[in-house]
Amino acid sequence: MKILIVDDEPLARERMASLLRDLGGYELSGEASNGREAVEKAESLGVDVVLLDVAMPVMDGLEAARHLAGMALPPAVVFCTAFDQHALAAFEAAAVDYLVKPVRPERLAEALERARRQRLAQQLPALPAQSSGRSRSHLSARLRGCLRLIPVDDIRYLQAEEKYVVVHHGRGEDLVEESLKSLEAEFGERFIRIHRNCLVAWDEFAELRRSTDGQVHAILRHGGTPLEVSRRCLPQLRERLKHL
């Protein structure tokens, strides 16, 4: 099996690699130091198993597991952490095992055997939309068969288009297969609805401008086409913008 080691501590990655070499029969395909890097490498390397730490910068292991589960062929996830309080969230995230550091060789062997059986059976369960109860730091989109991670802080606005949502961000546009309603529920502190089909990031508002026909539009800090504000959303939007 092809394995990816993910930990922000170089010594921890080195120790895990040593354990794998001692066990034998496994291919160490790569290493990553944070959750975002883990998702990108798991996608590009086509790994079977991810040995995943929980507390890491950029993106933690719990969120990374949720993105990994969205891959076309999700790898088996084994959490390896110094703390045991994340165990419930880890198994909600469809992990096959949860190892507490320092990891013992026999426990690692047992976890990898579970991962092997899971891969053979191809019975990876679907991941709940918000397993940890926390807002994600990234959205995941697919582009020509590849996974792309979009930092939520870079998103300017979200616009519903048929069964997709178009994510407008600093690097361009991407499509995500999520509903605008679910994104509003998860990220309501960062975005506000201006129309039944559009959510805008608070820090993107430059002004509200009324046209000659009486229609109000939101003018964004980074330019682009002014966005229509519906009459239904206008009163609440004006009230909340007073407090910015």
C-alpha positions in Angstrom: 0.0 0.0 0.0 1.1 3.6 -0.8 1.2 5.7 2.4 1.4 9.4 3.0 2.7 10.7 6.4 1.2 14.0 7.6 2.6 15.8 10.6 3.9 19.3 11.3 6.8 18.0 13.3 9.7 16.7 11.2 10.9 14.4 14.0 7.4 12.8 14.2 7.4 12.2 10.5 10.9 10.7 10.7 9.8 8.3 13.5 6.7 7.2 11.6 8.8 6.6 8.5 11.1 4.5 10.6 8.2 2.4 12.0 7.0 1.8 8.4 10.4 0.6 7.3 10.6 -1.8 10.3 7.2 -3.2 9.5 8.1 -3.7 5.8 5.7 -4.3 3.0 4.6 -0.7 2.7 5.6 2.1 0.2 6.2 5.6 1.7 4.9 7.8 -1.1 5.5 11.1 0.5 5.2 13.5 3.5 3.2 16.6 4.3 3.4 19.2 7.1 -0.2 20.4 7.1 -3.7 19.4 6.1 -3.9 21.4 2.9 -0.6 19.9 1.7 -1.9 16.5 2.7 -5.0 16.8 0.5 -3.0 18.0 -2.5 -0.4 15.3 -2.2 -2.9 12.5 -1.6 -4.7 13.6 -4.8 -1.6 13.8 -6.9 0.2 10.7 -5.5 -2.9 8.4 -5.4 -2.1 7.1 -2.0 -4.0 4.3 -0.3 -3.5 5.4 3.3 -2.9 8.8 5.0 -1.3 8.7 8.5 -2.7 12.1 9.7 -1.9 14.3 12.7 -4.8 16.4 14.1 -3.3 19.7 15.3 -1.5 21.4 12.4 -1.2 24.9 10.9 -3.0 26.0 7.7 -5.6 23.2 7.9 -6.0 20.7 10.7 -6.3 17.0 10.3 -10.0 16.8 10.9 -10.8 19.2 8.1 -8.3 17.5 5.9 -10.1 14.2 6.4 -13.3 15.7 5.2 -11.6 16.9 2.0 -10.0 13.6 1.5 -13.3 11.9 1.8 -14.5 13.9 -1.2 -11.9 12.5 -3.6 -13.0 10.1 -6.3 -11.2 7.2 -4.6 -10.7 8.4 -0.9 -7.7 7.0 0.9 -8.1 5.3 4.2 -7.3 7.7 7.1 -5.5 6.8 10.3 -5.2 9.6 12.8 -1.9 9.8 14.8 -1.9 12.4 17.5 -0.6 13.2 21.0 -4.1 13.8 22.3 -7.1 11.5 22.7 -9.8 14.1 23.0 -10.3 14.2 19.2 -11.1 10.5 18.9 -14.9 10.9 18.5 -14.5 13.5 15.8 -12.0 11.4 14.1 -14.3 8.4 13.8 -17.1 10.7 12.7 -14.7 11.7 9.9 -14.6 8.0 8.8 -11.2 7.3 10.1 -10.3 3.6 10.2 -8.2 4.0 13.4 -7.0 6.5 16.0 -3.4 6.1 17.3 -2.1 8.1 20.3 1.6 9.1 20.2 4.1 7.6 20.8 2.7 5.1 18.3 3.6 1.5 19.1 4.6 -0.7 16.2 1.9 -3.3 16.9 -0.8 -0.7 16.9 0.4 0.8 13.7 0.4 -2.7 12.1 -3.1 -3.3 13.3 -4.3 0.1 11.9 -2.7 -0.5 8.5 -4.3 -3.9 8.3 -7.7 -2.3 8.9 -6.9 0.2 6.2 -5.9 -2.6 3.8 -9.2 -4.4 4.4 -11.2 -1.2 3.9 -9.5 -0.5 0.7 -10.1 -3.9 -0.6 -13.8 -3.8 0.3 -14.1 -0.3 -1.1 -16.6 0.6 1.6 -15.5 4.0 2.6 -18.6 5.7 4.2 -19.8 9.1 3.2 -18.5 12.0 5.3 -21.0 14.3 7.1 -21.0 17.9 5.8 -19.8 19.2 9.2 -18.4 16.4 11.3 -16.4 18.5 13.7 -19.1 21.3 14.2 -16.6 23.9 13.0 -16.5 26.0 9.8 -14.0 24.8 7.3 -11.1 27.0 6.4 -11.2 25.8 2.7 -13.8 24.7 0.1 -12.9 21.9 -2.3 -13.7 22.1 -6.0 -12.9 19.7 -8.8 -11.2 21.0 -12.0 -10.7 18.6 -14.9 -10.6 15.7 -12.5 -8.3 17.3 -10.0 -9.1 18.6 -6.5 -8.6 22.3 -5.9 -8.7 23.8 -2.3 -10.0 27.4 -2.0 -9.2 29.3 1.2 -12.5 30.7 2.6 -10.7 34.0 3.4 -10.0 34.5 -0.3 -13.6 34.1 -1.4 -15.3 37.3 -2.5 -18.8 36.1 -3.2 -20.7 32.9 -3.9 -23.3 32.7 -6.6 -25.8 29.9 -7.2 -25.9 28.6 -10.8 -28.3 25.7 -11.5 -27.1 22.8 -9.3 -23.7 24.3 -8.6 -22.3 27.3 -6.7 -19.8 29.5 -8.4 -17.0 30.5 -6.0 -15.5 33.9 -7.0 -12.1 34.3 -5.3 -8.8 36.1 -5.8 -7.5 33.6 -8.3 -10.6 33.3 -10.5 -13.7 31.1 -10.3 -14.4 27.5 -9.4 -17.6 25.4 -9.1 -18.5 23.5 -6.0 -21.3 21.0 -5.7 -22.8 22.4 -2.5 -26.0 24.4 -1.9 -25.9 28.1 -1.2 -28.2 27.4 1.8 -25.7 25.0 3.4 -22.8 27.4 2.7 -24.7 30.3 4.3 -25.4 28.1 7.4 -21.8 27.2 7.8 -20.2 30.6 7.0 -22.9 33.0 8.1 -20.4 35.1 10.1 -18.3 35.8 7.0 -21.0 36.1 4.2 -24.3 37.8 4.0 -27.1 37.1 1.5 -27.9 39.9 -0.9 -30.1 37.9 -3.2 -31.7 34.5 -3.3 -28.7 33.4 -5.5 -25.8 35.3 -3.9 -23.7 35.6 -0.8 -21.1 38.3 -0.4 -18.1 38.4 2.0 -18.4 41.3 4.5 -15.0 42.7 3.7 -15.9 43.0 0.0 -18.6 45.7 0.3 -17.5 49.1 -1.0 -20.9 50.7 -1.3 -24.6 50.2 -2.1 -25.6 52.1 -5.3 -29.1 52.8 -6.6 -29.5 52.9 -10.4 -31.8 55.2 -12.3 -34.5 52.4 -12.4 -34.4 52.1 -8.6 -32.5 48.8 -8.4 -29.8 48.6 -5.7 -26.5 47.0 -6.5 -23.6 46.1 -4.3 -20.2 47.5 -5.4 -17.3 45.4 -4.4 -13.9 46.5 -3.3 -12.1 44.3 -5.9 -14.3 45.6 -8.7 -16.1 43.4 -11.2 -19.8 43.5 -12.2 -22.0 45.2 -9.6 -24.2 42.6 -7.9 -28.0 43.0 -7.7 -29.5 43.3 -4.2 -33.0 42.0 -3.9 -35.7 44.2 -2.3 -36.2 41.4 0.2 -32.6 41.3 1.4 -32.0 45.1 1.3 -33.4 46.2 4.7 -31.4 43.5 6.6 -28.3 44.2 4.6 -28.5 48.0 5.2 -29.0 47.4 8.9 -26.0 45.0 9.3 -23.7 47.2 7.2 -24.2 50.0 9.7 -22.3 48.0 12.2 -19.2 47.3 10.0 
